[in-house]
Amino acid sequence: MLPCGIDAALLLAGVCAAAGWLTYRRLAKRRRRLLRELFTAAAAAAGVCGDPAAVLVIQANRSSEPELGRLIAAAPRSWPVVLAGPGWLAELKSAAWGRPVGLMSSLSPGGGALRDGTYAAIRRGGRFELVHELLPYMQRLGRDWSQVGDESPSADADEAAGRLLQ
Amino acid sequence: MQLEHAAAWLCDYLMAAIFAASVFGKIRAMTDARLEISGHGLLLERLVPGAAWTVLAGEAALAAAFGIGGLLEGVKEPAAIAALAAMSGLTWRRGRRSAAGPQRQCGCFGANHPLGRRPLLRNAILIGIAAAGWLLPRPAASASDLVVFALAVLAAVWLLEALKLHTETGGAASASQGRAWLGLHARRASARGQADAAVRD
């Protein structure tokens, strides 16, 4: 017990909890800011007007998966695609997937899983959810895209995605 | 304080912090948690959301049981061991099934990392800790002890989450530096897409 009547262990635990909370809040804010900037930059890259509902980030070594590639090509045009890999690969993938592909490479000089992972970043109100199980997630969404292809990939996909993302 | 009492509380503390952090991580990524359960291929698709919430509730109950002294005494440890053994079995099975596939990710404990031996080793260590805590005697905790314990568990959970966020965001990141580059490339890609469409038309 401290002279002021406060239990020393209680004080120490309280200080640790407050420090943990403040550290968490600071990093959560940084993550939110980075994702907000990623959404803005990726939307500009893809020529999407307004705030996109989701951004697809693809790691270079996953970009060659045929099933994932097929789903990315069929995904809503309002979902910008960003490649975490070299510029020449982004050029190739842009042609293969038939849509603009942004490049992550210099987004975050400090590195981190946001820059190097394969995931869908989904905006849910003021916060963001990352879905790392991208292939099953896209497959599940894709089941509801009744018409996909070069002619009208976005209308049905956007409608289905909007419903499923709720 | 006797050494074995301190060891028993340390075991409880570790288990409470691990399960609470898992609940926290899963709440932040419920879609991943549902897809993880669905990926095991053991449940019908319509049962998966309910199963995800059941797993979450079970982990929350275990975190509370370990965090509050005297709660579910003699039951929580075997329950935790059974839960960890089941998770290990499912992780091992999924690892074997996806060994040839390109996607080997594990969403265990609400964190995303490569599916390998690490989750199994970690679960084995946690099973050992739970078993040790089961065997060790402990005195009844006072109200102030419980408050200290709960605050310490919260501190651990927030610090673990902060560690995860630090891994995600890297060091001091400056996104604006890359935005110009991304935009430049994008304009090029967008222009090429329009040109391709024009050629097709």
Interface residues (C-beta under 8 A of the other chain):
Chain A: D7 A9 L10 A13 G14 C16 A17 A19 G20 W21 T23 Y24 R26 L27 A28 R30 R31 R33 L34 E37 L38 T40 A41 A42 A44 A45 A46 G47 N61 R62 E65 V82 G87 A90 E91 S94 A95 G98 R99 P100 V101 G102 L103 M104 S105 S106 L107 S108 P109 G110 G111 G112 A113 L114 R115 G117 I122 E129 L130 V131 H132 E133 L135 P136 Y137 R140 D150
Chain B: R28 A29 M30 T31 D32 L35 E36 S38 G39 P102 Q103 Q105 G107 N112 S144 V147 V148 F149 L151 A152 L154 A155 A156 V157 W158 L159 E161 A162 L165 H166 T167 E168 T169 G170 G171 A172 A173 S174 A175 S176 Q177 G178 R179 W181 L182 G183 H185 A186 R187 A189 S190 R192 G193 D196 R200
